[in-house]
Amino acid sequence: MVEMIPDATTINEKERLAELRSRFSYAESYRKQYDERAIACYKLYVGYRDKAKVAGRSNLHIPRVYEQLDTLRARLVKSFASTRPYVDFIPQARPQSTLEQVHLDELKADIASALVDMQLEQNNWKELFYDYVTSLLIFPASIMGVGWKLDRRMVMRKVEVPRVIGLDPYGRPIVTTDIQVIETPEIAWDDNELVNIDYFDFWPDPRGRDIDSCRFVFHREWMTREQIEERLEVLYQAGAGEVFAPDWSEIENATAGLEEGRWERLSSVGLTPTTSDGYWPKEGTGQLYEVLNYWEDEIYSLMVNRTALVYEGKNPYWRHSKKPFSVATFERLPNEFYGMSAVQLVEHLQHEINTHRNQRVDNVSLVLNRMWKVRRGADIDESELVSKPHGIIYMDNPDDVVAFDMPDVTASSYNEEQIAKMDMENTLGVPSVVRGVDSQRKETATEIVTKSTNAGLRFDVKIMLLESMGFKRIAYLMDCNNQQFIDTPRLVRLFGDEGDWRLVQPGELIGEFDYRPAGANIDPAANKEIRREQLGRLMAMVMQTQNPYVDLYELTRMWVQSFDLRNPDKVLKSPEQIQQEQEQQMMQEQAMQQAQAMPQSPQPGMQLPPELIQQLLIQGGGGP
């Protein structure tokens, strides 16, 4: 159990708690103006529609926003999560570097890159980045947390236990093995941990332009009492701050109204999230507490249920000394922390499409089910006014019932919807050819390639910004955490050499690197054939000219990847295999040349070399 700070520090603890609560209220009041915008965009994405105000009227949602966002998300995820290694490390040059030092730094870069790549795969990077991009397209900001997790637990395993069952005739013991189940302590996780943070669980400094310029940020988690105590134990052992004894009875009385962000978002789409933790017979086992993590570049604090300060100290990530988050927005706004999401850009166009579609549905309903003018006092059964085949209306006077004239809508309403859809495509840069659907009009191959290429230019800029804002920072934080927390040898599989595992010492991870995503922008379907053809032409030119400045292996790898193979390494031969085959071919050619140079039968009077005589005797079975 953690040894808590004595009561002498209670006054400072309360003063610091009041300061942090005031700072949190300051950040919360600023973010609330963006919450309504985030909820409105979320409702459009999930397709929620309020109940129709007039009974019988159409109230449909056309998933046009989802179609556009799914295209953007697919291309972004494909660009950053389709090729392994996910990230390449480039060593940074130093003024005093020698040629040997440069080669050593390149090897360190390969090792550090392979380690981060393994950790990304352990964190299920594809799924994680998919959620990250989804938040990027819906909310004003997308947040990824990069921390270090150490998880020790007791694990049940089957082990073989030797047992002597007797002696053989020579007196030697006969040993067999039994299978037993034992419980052993193991380290389940001791690596970087990536967490997608909900937009409603993050509060930045209102005066910040980005994550680095923010003076502070708050991050909310929901944890059990046991999890909180385990974290406090780790922080206490680190010795970088003070742990304060919490009053759990006071904390448990302050749990109401803390999930307002999540509750507001779910309730806006007709869902009712539970506000209780369920039934837990043992006190403190399952009840969840709100944990507010307060981060500055050099300071870290913990508040529980906004009523107790349980930790105050230095930033535990001293290698980078930054707030351990990566924040990105879809459309940046200069000098603003929050930007515009993709949904926000086309919000009104989606409402326009819904309006046009619902109006046409209502019009068709009114044409098929007509309205009537009935003379007041006329003896007419209302059930007879319902439209049905061979329906009959009995009346005393033909003027008792007169039908309303309800003409069909004009074709212009269809054109207006198409204009709205085209505006949406132009806004987000996702024309029909990029989405993989048929175009509304016939287009030539040149028009398709030109349109997709121009759309690709806009998309390339989005990839560059996401790389700069989010991906490179994630790689940087993970690399710094590896340099700080790894203090024992690690097995790392170097990418590119299948099965080549290497035992890496902690000192081999230390270095300064630049980080670049390994994947490239994925061309749309209309350009894949062109790109593949270009790579084929380039390969032919390189092989013809024997250009020494081009890596033919990597060029071949890119060409094979253009065929969308799931694992191109199974098709490609490794450089070691190619070198081995070349050496074997050279040895065979040398043997053939020696055989051709050797005479088939000695001529009379010809003096043979002693080495050849010895070889002929051996082949013929003769002795020396």
C-alpha positions in Angstrom: 0.0 0.0 0.0 1.1 3.5 -0.7 2.6 5.4 2.2 0.5 8.6 2.1 1.6 12.1 2.9 0.8 13.1 6.5 -2.0 15.6 7.4 0.5 18.5 7.6 0.2 19.0 3.9 -3.6 19.2 3.9 -3.7 23.0 3.6 -1.5 23.1 0.6 -3.5 20.2 -0.8 -6.8 22.1 -0.5 -5.3 25.2 -2.0 -4.0 23.3 -5.0 -7.3 21.5 -5.4 -9.2 24.8 -5.4 -6.8 26.2 -8.0 -7.2 23.2 -10.3 -11.0 23.2 -10.0 -11.1 26.9 -10.9 -8.8 26.2 -13.9 -11.1 23.3 -14.9 -14.2 25.5 -14.8 -12.3 28.0 -17.0 -11.5 25.3 -19.6 -15.0 23.7 -19.4 -16.9 27.0 -20.0 -14.8 27.6 -23.1 -15.3 24.2 -24.6 -19.1 24.2 -24.1 -19.6 26.5 -27.1 -18.1 23.7 -29.3 -20.1 20.9 -27.7 -23.4 21.8 -29.5 -21.6 21.8 -32.8 -20.0 18.5 -32.0 -23.4 17.0 -31.1 -25.1 18.3 -34.2 -22.4 16.8 -36.4 -22.6 13.5 -34.5 -26.4 13.3 -35.1 -25.8 13.8 -38.8 -23.2 11.1 -38.9 -25.4 8.5 -37.2 -28.5 9.6 -39.2 -30.7 10.5 -36.2 -33.9 12.3 -37.0 -36.2 14.0 -34.5 -39.8 12.8 -34.4 -41.9 14.4 -37.2 -43.8 17.4 -36.0 -46.7 16.6 -38.3 -48.1 13.1 -38.2 -48.0 11.3 -41.5 -45.2 13.4 -43.0 -41.9 11.9 -44.2 -38.9 12.3 -41.9 -36.1 10.4 -43.6 -32.3 10.9 -43.3 -30.3 10.3 -46.5 -26.8 9.0 -45.5 -25.0 11.3 -47.8 -22.7 12.5 -45.1 -21.7 9.0 -44.2 -20.9 8.2 -47.8 -18.6 11.1 -48.1 -16.9 10.5 -44.8 -16.4 6.8 -45.4 -14.5 7.7 -48.6 -12.3 10.2 -46.8 -11.7 7.8 -43.9 -10.9 4.9 -46.1 -8.2 6.9 -47.9 -6.7 8.3 -44.7 -6.6 4.9 -43.0 -5.2 3.3 -46.1 -2.4 5.9 -46.3 -1.2 5.4 -42.7 -2.1 1.8 -41.8 -1.8 -0.3 -44.9 2.0 -0.8 -45.2 4.4 -2.2 -42.6 6.5 -0.8 -41.1 4.0 1.9 -40.3 6.8 4.4 -39.7 10.3 5.0 -40.8 13.0 6.5 -38.6 15.5 8.9 -40.2 18.6 9.7 -38.1 19.2 13.4 -37.7 22.7 14.7 -38.7 25.0 16.1 -36.1 27.9 18.5 -36.7 30.5 16.2 -35.2 29.2 13.0 -36.9 31.7 10.7 -38.7 31.0 8.2 -41.4 31.1 5.4 -38.9 28.7 7.3 -36.6 26.3 7.8 -39.5 26.2 4.1 -40.2 25.7 3.4 -36.5 22.8 5.9 -36.3 21.2 4.3 -39.3 21.3 0.9 -37.6 19.8 2.5 -34.4 17.1 4.1 -36.6 16.2 0.6 -38.0 16.0 -0.9 -34.5 13.9 2.0 -33.1 11.6 1.9 -36.1 11.1 -1.9 -35.8 10.3 -1.6 -32.1 7.7 1.1 -32.6 6.2 -0.9 -35.4 5.8 -3.9 -33.1 4.2 -1.7 -30.5 1.8 -0.2 -33.0 0.7 -3.7 -34.0 0.3 -4.7 -30.4 -2.0 -1.7 -29.9 -4.1 -2.8 -32.9 -3.1 0.2 -34.9 -5.5 -0.3 -37.8 -8.6 -0.3 -35.5 -7.1 2.5 -33.3 -6.4 4.7 -36.3 -9.8 4.1 -37.8 -11.5 5.4 -34.7 -9.0 8.3 -34.5 -9.9 9.3 -38.1 -13.6 8.9 -37.4 -13.4 11.4 -34.6 -11.3 13.7 -36.8 -14.1 13.8 -39.4 -16.9 14.3 -36.9 -15.7 16.4 -34.0 -13.8 19.7 -33.9 -10.7 17.8 -32.7 -9.4 14.2 -32.5 -7.2 13.3 -29.5 -4.9 10.3 -29.1 -3.2 9.6 -25.8 0.4 8.1 -25.8 1.4 6.7 -22.5 3.4 3.8 -20.9 1.5 0.9 -19.3 3.0 -1.6 -16.9 0.5 -4.5 -16.1 1.5 -7.2 -13.7 -0.9 -10.0 -13.1 -1.2 -13.6 -11.9 -1.6 -16.0 -14.8 -2.6 -19.7 -14.7 -0.5 -21.9 -17.0 0.1 -25.5 -17.7 3.7 -26.7 -17.2 5.5 -30.0 -17.5 6.8 -31.3 -14.2 9.4 -34.2 -14.2 8.6 -37.3 -12.1 10.7 -40.4 -11.5 8.6 -43.6 -12.0 11.4 -46.2 -11.4 14.8 -47.5 -12.4 16.0 -49.2 -15.5 18.0 -52.5 -15.4 21.2 -50.5 -15.1 20.0 -48.5 -12.1 19.3 -45.3 -13.9 16.1 -43.4 -13.1 13.2 -43.4 -15.5 11.8 -40.0 -15.7 8.4 -38.9 -17.2 6.6 -35.6 -17.2 3.2 -34.6 -15.7 1.1 -31.6 -16.7 0.3 -29.4 -13.8 -1.5 -26.0 -13.6 0.3 -23.4 -11.7 -0.2 -19.7 -11.0 2.7 -17.5 -11.7 3.2 -13.7 -11.7 3.9 -12.3 -15.2 4.2 -8.9 -16.8 1.3 -8.8 -19.2 2.1 -5.4 -20.7 5.3 -3.3 -20.5 5.1 -1.1 -23.6 3.6 2.0 -25.1 -0.1 2.2 -24.8 -2.2 4.2 -27.3 -5.7 5.3 -26.3 -8.4 7.1 -28.4 -9.7 9.9 -26.1 -13.3 10.9 -26.4 -13.8 14.5 -27.5 -16.0 15.1 -24.4 -13.2 13.8 -22.1 -10.6 16.4 -23.0 -10.4 20.1 -22.0 -7.6 22.3 -23.5 -6.3 25.7 -22.4 -8.7 28.3 -24.0 -5.6 30.4 -25.0 -3.8 27.5 -26.7 -3.4 27.3 -30.5 -2.2 23.6 -30.4 -1.3 21.0 -27.9 2.2 22.4 -27.3 1.1 26.0 -26.9 -1.6 25.1 -24.3 -0.5 26.0 -20.8 -2.4 23.0 -19.5 -5.0 20.3 -20.5 -7.4 18.1 -18.6 -8.0 14.5 -19.5 -10.8 12.5 -17.9 -10.8 8.7 -17.2 -13.2 6.4 -15.4 -11.4 4.1 -13.0 -12.2 1.8 -10.1 -10.8 2.3 -6.6 -8.4 -0.5 -7.1 -7.1 0.9 -10.4 -6.6 4.4 -8.8 -4.6 2.9 -5.9 -2.5 0.9 -8.3 -1.6 4.1 -10.3 -0.8 5.9 -7.1 1.5 3.1 -6.1 3.4 3.4 -9.3 3.6 7.2 -9.0 4.8 6.8 -5.4 7.5 4.4 -6.4 8.7 6.7 -9.1 9.3 9.3 -6.4 8.6 12.3 -8.6 5.8 13.8 -6.6 3.5 13.6 -3.5 0.7 11.2 -3.0 -2.2 12.4 -0.8 -4.5 10.1 1.2 -8.0 10.4 -0.3 -11.2 10.4 1.8 -13.2 7.8 0.0 -16.4 8.4 1.9 -16.3 12.1 0.8 -15.4 11.1 -2.8 -18.3 8.6 -3.1 -20.8 11.3 -2.2 -19.7 13.5 -5.2 -20.5 11.2 -8.1 -23.6 12.9 -9.5 -23.6 14.9 -12.8 -20.1 14.0 -13.8 -20.9 12.3 -17.1 -22.7 15.2 -18.7 -20.7 15.1 -21.9 -21.3 11.5 -22.8 -24.8 11.6 -21.5 -25.7 14.6 -23.6 -24.3 13.1 -26.8 -26.1 9.7 -26.4 -29.3 11.3 -25.2 -29.3 13.5 -28.3 -29.7 10.5 -30.5 -32.4 8.8 -28.4 -30.2 6.6 -26.2 -30.3 6.7 -22.4 -26.9 5.9 -20.9 -27.0 4.4 -17.4 -25.9 6.6 -14.6 -25.2 3.8 -12.2 -22.4 1.3 -11.9 -24.6 -1.7 -11.4 -24.8 -4.0 -8.3 -21.5 -4.8 -6.6 -21.8 -6.7 -3.3 -18.3 -5.9 -2.2 -17.7 -2.2 -1.5 -15.2 -0.5 -3.8 -14.9 -3.4 -6.3 -16.8 -2.0 -9.3 -17.8 1.6 -8.6 -16.3 4.0 -11.1 -14.8 7.3 -10.2 -14.0 10.3 -12.4 -10.3 10.8 -12.6 -9.2 14.2 -14.0 -5.6 14.1 -15.2 -4.1 17.6 -15.2 -1.1 18.0 -17.5 1.5 20.7 -18.0 4.8 20.2 -19.8 6.5 19.8 -16.4 3.6 19.1 -14.0 1.1 16.3 -13.5 -1.8 16.1 -11.1 -4.7 13.8 -10.3 -8.1 14.7 -9.0 -10.9 12.2 -8.1 -14.5 13.2 -8.6 -13.3 16.8 -8.5 -13.3 16.7 -4.7 -9.9 15.2 -3.8 -6.4 15.9 -5.0 -4.5 12.5 -4.8 -1.3 13.3 -6.6 0.9 16.3 -7.4 4.3 16.1 -9.0 6.5 16.3 -12.0 5.6 15.1 -15.5 6.5 11.3 -15.4 7.5 11.4 -19.0 10.8 13.3 -18.5 12.4 12.2 -21.8 10.1 14.4 -23.9 8.6 16.6 -21.2 5.5 17.3 -23.2 1.8 16.7 -22.7 1.4 13.1 -23.9 -1.3 13.7 -26.5 -1.6 14.1 -30.2 -4.4 16.4 -31.4 -5.5 16.9 -35.0 -8.4 18.6 -36.8 -9.7 18.1 -40.3 -9.8 21.7 -41.3 -7.4 23.9 -39.4 -8.3 27.4 -38.4 -5.3 29.8 -37.9 -4.4 30.3 -34.2 -7.4 28.2 -33.0 -7.2 24.9 -31.1 -10.4 23.6 -32.5 -10.9 23.4 -36.3 -13.8 22.5 -38.5 -14.9 18.9 -39.0 -15.8 17.4 -42.4 -19.4 17.1 -41.2 -19.6 20.7 -40.3 -18.5 21.8 -43.8 -21.5 20.0 -45.4 -24.0 20.2 -42.6 -26.4 22.5 -44.3 -26.1 20.6 -47.6 -27.2 17.4 -45.8 -30.2 19.2 -44.4 -31.1 20.5 -47.9 -30.9 17.0 -49.3 -33.1 15.6 -46.5 -35.6 18.4 -47.1 -35.9 17.8 -50.8 -36.2 14.1 -50.4 -38.9 14.3 -47.7 -40.9 16.9 -49.7 -41.0 14.6 -52.7 -42.1 11.7 -50.6 -44.8 13.8 -49.0 -45.9 14.9 -52.5 -46.2 11.4 -53.8 -48.2 10.4 -50.7 -50.6 13.2 -51.2 -51.0 12.4 -54.9 -51.8 8.8 -54.2 -53.9 9.5 -51.1 -55.9 12.5 -52.0 -57.4 15.2 -49.8 -61.0 16.2 -50.0 -63.2 19.2 -49.5 -66.5 18.1 -47.8 -69.5 20.4 -47.4 -70.2 21.0 -43.8 -73.3 19.1 -42.7 -73.0 16.6 -45.6 -73.9 13.0 -44.7 -70.6 11.4 -45.7 -68.9 8.5 -44.1 -65.2 9.5 -43.6 -64.0 5.9 -44.2 -65.3 6.2 -47.8 -62.8 9.1 -48.4 -59.8 6.8 -48.0 -58.2 6.1 -51.4 -58.5 2.4 -52.3 -59.1 0.4 -55.5 -62.7 0.6 -56.7 -63.6 2.9 -53.8 -67.2 4.4 -53.8 -68.3 7.6 -52.1 -72.1 7.9 -51.6 -73.4 11.4 -51.6 -76.8 13.2 -52.1 -75.2 16.1 -54.0 -72.2 16.0 -56.3 -70.9 19.2 -54.7 -70.7 17.5 -51.2 -67.2 16.2 -51.9 -64.6 17.9 -54.1 -61.0 16.6 -54.4 -58.1 18.9 -53.8 -55.9 19.4 -56.9 -52.5 18.1 -55.9 -50.1 18.3 -58.9 -46.8 16.3 -59.0 -43.6 18.2 -58.2 -41.6 19.5 -61.1 -38.4 18.1 -62.3 -36.5 21.0 -60.9 -36.7 19.5 -57.4 -34.6 16.6 -58.6 -32.1 18.9 -60.2 -31.8 20.9 -56.9 -31.0 17.7 -55.0 -28.3 16.8 -57.6 -26.9 20.3 -57.2 -26.7 19.9 -53.4 -24.9 16.5 -53.9 -22.4 18.0 -56.3 -21.8 20.9 -53.9 -21.0 18.3 -51.2 -18.6 16.5 -53.4 -16.8 19.7 -54.4 -16.6 20.8 -50.8 -14.9 17.6 -49.6 -13.1 16.7 -52.8 -14.7 13.2 -53.2 -16.2 13.0 -56.7 -18.0 9.9 -57.8 -14.9 8.3 -59.4 -13.0 8.6 -56.1 -16.0 7.0 -54.2 -16.1 4.1 -56.6 -19.7 4.8 -57.8 -21.1 5.5 -61.3 -21.0 9.1 -62.4 -24.2 11.0 -63.1 -23.0 11.7 -66.6 -20.8 9.9 -69.1 -17.1 10.8 -68.8 -14.1 9.9 -70.9 -11.1 8.2 -69.4 -9.1 11.4 -69.7 -11.8 13.3 -67.7 -11.9 10.6 -65.0 -8.1 10.6 -64.6 -8.0 14.5 -64.6 -10.7 14.7 -62.0 -9.3 12.1 -59.8 -5.8 13.6 -60.0 -7.1 17.0 -59.1 -9.0 15.5 -56.2 -5.8 13.7 -55.2 -3.9 17.0 -55.0 -6.4 18.3 -52.4 -6.2 15.1 -50.5 -2.4 15.0 -50.5 -2.5 18.2 -48.5 -4.8 16.7 -45.9 -2.4 13.7 -45.6 0.5 16.1 -45.1 -1.3 18.0 -42.4 -2.4 14.8 -40.6 1.1 13.5 -40.8 2.5 16.7 -39.3 -0.2 17.2 -36.6 -0.9 13.7 -35.5 1.2 10.8 -36.9 4.7 12.2 -36.4 3.9 13.3 -32.9 2.6 9.9 -32.0 5.8 8.3 -33.3 7.9 10.8 -31.4 6.2 10.2 -28.1 6.4 6.5 -28.5 10.1 6.7 -29.3 10.9 8.9 -26.3 9.0 6.5 -24.0 11.0 3.6 -25.3 14.2 5.5 -24.6 13.0 6.3 -21.1 11.3 3.2 -19.8 13.1 0.3 -21.5 16.0 -0.7 -19.2 16.4 -4.4 -20.1 17.3 -6.2 -23.3 14.4 -6.6 -25.8 13.9 -9.0 -28.7 13.1 -6.9 -31.8 12.2 -8.2 -35.2 13.9 -6.1 -37.9 11.5 -5.5 -40.7 12.4 -6.8 -44.2 14.4 -9.8 -42.9 11.8 -12.5 -42.3 12.5 -14.3 -39.1 15.5 -12.0 -38.2 15.1 -11.4 -34.5 17.7 -9.4 -32.7 18.4 -8.9 -29.0 18.6 -5.1 -28.5 20.2 -3.4 -25.5 18.7 -0.3 -24.0 21.6 1.8 -25.2 20.9 1.0 -28.8 17.6 2.8 -28.7 19.0 6.2 -27.7 19.1 8.7 -30.5 17.5 11.6 -32.3 15.4 10.8 -35.3 12.9 12.2 -37.8 9.7 10.3 -38.3 8.0 9.6 -41.6 5.0 7.3 -42.4 6.1 4.4 -44.5 2.8 4.3 -46.5 2.1 6.6 -49.4 -1.0 8.2 -50.7 -3.2 5.4 -52.3 -4.3 6.4 -55.8 -8.0 5.9 -56.7 -9.0 3.0 -58.9 -8.8 5.1 -62.0 -5.1 5.7 -61.5 -3.9 2.3 -60.2 -3.3 0.9 -63.7 -1.4 4.1 -64.7 0.8 4.0 -61.6 1.5 0.3 -62.1 2.4 1.0 -65.7 4.7 3.8 -64.7 6.5 1.6 -62.2 6.9 -1.1 -64.9 8.5 1.4 -67.3 10.8 2.7 -64.6 12.0 -0.8 -63.7 12.7 -1.5 -67.4 14.7 1.6 -67.7 16.7 0.9 -64.6 17.5 -2.7 -65.6 18.4 -1.5 -69.1 20.8 1.3 -68.0 22.1 -0.6 -64.9 21.7 2.7 -62.9 23.6 2.2 -59.7 21.7 5.0 -57.8 18.4 3.1 -57.8 17.5 0.3 -55.4 16.0 -2.3 -57.7 14.7 -4.4 -54.9 12.7 -1.5 -53.3 11.4 -0.6 -56.8 10.3 -4.1 -57.4 8.6 -4.2 -54.0 6.6 -1.0 -54.9 5.6 -2.6 -58.2 4.4 -5.8 -56.5 2.5 -3.8 -53.9 0.6 -2.0 -56.7 -1.2 -5.3 -57.3 -2.8 -5.0 -53.9 -1.3 -8.2 -52.5 -2.0 -8.6 -48.8 1.6 -9.8 -48.0 4.1 -9.0 -50.8 7.0 -10.4 -48.7 5.7 -14.0 -49.5 6.1 -13.3 -53.2 9.4 -11.4 -53.1 12.7 -13.0 -52.5 14.8 -11.4 -49.8 18.1 -9.8 -50.8 20.0 -12.6 -49.0 18.2 -15.2 -51.1 19.1 -13.4 -54.3 22.7 -13.1 -53.2 22.9 -16.8 -52.4 21.4 -17.7 -55.8 23.9 -15.5 -57.6 26.8 -17.1 -55.7 25.6 -20.6 -56.6 25.1 -19.6 -60.2 28.7 -18.2 -60.3 30.1 -21.4 -58.9 28.2 -23.5 -61.5 29.5 -21.3 -64.3 33.1 -21.7 -63.0 32.7 -25.4 -62.8 31.4 -25.6 -66.3 34.3 -23.4 -67.6 36.8 -25.7 -65.9 35.1 -28.8 -67.4 35.2 -27.3 -70.9 38.8 -26.4 -70.5 39.7 -30.0 -69.4 40.6 -32.3 -72.4 38.3 -35.4 -72.8 41.2 -37.9 -73.4 45.0 -37.4 -73.3 46.8 -37.4 -76.6 49.9 -39.6 -77.0 53.1 -37.9 -75.9 51.1 -35.2 -74.0 52.5 -34.4 -70.6 49.5 -33.9 -68.2 49.8 -31.7 -65.1 50.2 -33.6 -61.8 47.0 -32.1 -60.4 45.0 -33.4 -63.4 46.6 -36.9 -63.2 45.6 -37.0 -59.5 42.0 -36.0 -60.3 41.7 -38.6 -63.1 43.0 -41.3 -60.9 40.4 -40.4 -58.2 37.6 -40.3 -60.7 38.7 -43.7 -62.1 38.9 -45.3 -58.7 42.7 -45.7 -58.8 45.1 -45.3 -55.9 48.0 -43.0 -55.5 
